[in-house]
Amino acid sequence: MSHPEIHASGAVLWRRRETGDVEVAVVHRPRYDDWSLPKGKLDDGETVPTAAVREVKEETGFDAVLGRHLGAVRYEVPAKDGKTAPKVVDYFSAEARGGEFELNEEVDALRWLSPEQAETVLTRATDIDVLRTFGTLPPELTTLLLVRHAKAGKRDEWRGDDDLRPLSDAGLRQAAGVRELAKAFGPDLVYSAPRLRCVQTVQGVADDLGTEIEHEPLLSEEGYWQDPSAGLARLLLIVGKGGVPVVSSQGGVIPDVVAALADRDGVTLPTAHGGSVASKKGSVWLLSFLPASGPDGARLVAATYFPSALPAPKSARG
């Protein structure tokens, strides 16, 4: 009998010195007597991003805001029956936003080092690979969360204006998941196609920020397909403002927008069955952009797809 895959999450925690140089945190784990990037297994009720923020806090004492997804590392770990179990660890770039290290059950020492110095200290080759991926781009990127609206009531059972069709109970649970997942990335602006189901999906994010949702007609299905280039330009204008915007749109828009950006900027995308760009209801695309002042706007440098903002069933996490 094979063991279920164990899911964990971690980060390259970084900050800038007064000189402007980047330094990263490495931690010593006495249980394994190794130097590692902060990471740990998902708790029940967690997604990969929320687990990364929690693990960073528990192991380092620092609050973190996630940025680019740095990839997933897979390897085998010993199981209680003497066999091995597959383990996958997702890593993010994470900026330290205050805090202080304190000795804890998992970690007895923390060192802030230059990336080059950290490479010589880290024990596992996989951690070094993740750190090198982190170093391929500047850490200060613009993060955009592109959300497909959550599940709404069935169209053929709704008698009113389709623009006013609300989320179903399942959709409200998905929206709560979006609200929780978004916190890991420190959002500061919220936009939505002017459909009630789109607005409701990100209303919790706006409530947490104490801000209003800005309606974006060019990112609704009707508005976008009248002039896709104008819709794409509007999204890039939002990115150009900086910060961490959250944008709620529709399934007839998101795949085309993401594919157009990826084709333009040479980014390889994770794809759904059949090679299409995935966009399930309640899903989130984490898009990372390198700021640019040229006529084409910011450049997409990484794209990661979360098919659901809700935690996976416990059996799927090990």
Secondary structure, DSSP 8 states (H G I E B T S, - for coil): -----EEEEEEEEEEE-TTS-EEEEEEEETTTTEEE-SEEE--TT--HHHHHHHHHHHHH-EEEEEEEEEEEEEEEEE-TTSSEEEEEEEEEEEEEEEE-----SS-SEEEEE-HHHHHHH-S-HHHHHHHHHHTTS-S--EEEEEEE---B--GGG--S-GGG--B-HHHHHHHHHHHHHHHTT---EEEE-SSHHHHHHHHHHHHHHT---EE-GGGSHHHHHH-HHHHHHHHHHHHHT-S-EEEEE-TTTHHHHHHHHHHHHT----B-GGG-B---TT-EEEEEEE---STT-SEEEEEEEES-SS---GGGT-
